[in-house]
Amino acid sequence: MIGHNGPNGADQALLSNIDPHLIARRYDRVVIASADNAFINLADTIAGHHTIVEHVCASPSSTRYRAITGPPTHIWAGPHSTQHPHAA
């Protein structure tokens, strides 16, 4: 089990166990499914290696994400929404 205490503990646990350089070398495309700004630096680092970074979120994304990834690839309104999860 991996974890961190405090604000954004789960995000910090994930980020501390991801090597963005390895991810960028290994994959052509990465999808970040979060509107949380904690992942912006990860997205920026991966995109800096010319790897496509797609962004999926349940609400409009921040301008910092849009600067890295462009508009969200998909905006998911949740499991009970009438909006299809693959519609932007």
C-alpha positions in Angstrom: 0.0 0.0 0.0 1.2 3.4 -0.9 0.0 6.6 0.7 0.8 10.1 1.9 -0.9 12.1 4.7 -2.3 15.5 4.4 -3.8 17.5 1.6 -3.6 15.9 -1.8 -2.1 12.8 -0.2 -3.4 10.4 -2.8 -2.1 12.6 -5.6 1.3 12.9 -3.9 1.5 9.1 -3.5 0.8 8.6 -7.2 3.2 11.4 -8.3 6.0 10.1 -6.1 5.8 6.7 -7.8 5.8 7.9 -11.4 8.9 8.5 -13.5 7.6 10.9 -16.2 10.8 10.4 -18.3 10.2 6.6 -18.4 6.5 7.1 -19.2 7.4 9.4 -22.1 10.0 6.9 -23.5 7.6 4.0 -23.2 4.3 5.4 -24.4 3.2 7.5 -27.4 0.2 8.8 -25.6 -0.8 9.4 -22.0 -4.2 10.2 -20.6 -4.6 12.1 -17.4 -8.1 11.7 -16.0 -8.2 14.4 -13.4 -9.1 18.1 -13.1 -6.7 18.3 -10.2 -3.9 20.7 -10.7 -1.5 18.3 -8.9 -0.9 16.6 -12.3 0.0 19.7 -14.4 3.7 19.4 -13.9 3.6 15.7 -14.8 1.6 16.5 -18.0 4.1 19.3 -18.9 7.1 17.0 -18.4 5.7 14.2 -20.4 4.5 16.6 -23.2 8.1 18.1 -23.2 9.3 14.7 -24.5 6.9 14.9 -27.5 4.5 12.4 -26.0 0.8 13.2 -26.6 -0.9 14.1 -23.4 -4.7 13.9 -23.4 -6.8 15.3 -20.6 -10.1 13.9 -19.4 -12.1 15.7 -16.7 -15.5 16.0 -15.2 -15.5 19.8 -15.3 -13.8 22.5 -17.4 -10.1 22.2 -17.2 -7.8 24.9 -15.9 -6.0 27.1 -18.3 -2.7 25.5 -17.3 -3.9 22.1 -18.5 -5.2 23.6 -21.7 -1.8 25.3 -22.4 -0.2 21.8 -22.3 -2.8 19.5 -23.7 -5.2 21.8 -25.6 -8.9 21.5 -24.7 -10.0 18.4 -22.8 -10.3 15.4 -25.0 -13.4 14.3 -23.2 -15.5 15.8 -20.5 -17.2 13.1 -18.4 -20.2 14.2 -16.5 -20.4 11.1 -14.3 -22.1 7.7 -14.3 -25.6 9.0 -14.1 -25.3 11.7 -16.7 -27.1 11.5 -20.1 -23.9 12.9 -21.7 -21.9 10.1 -23.3 -18.4 9.9 -21.7 -16.7 10.2 -25.1 -18.4 13.4 -26.1 -16.5 16.6 -25.7 
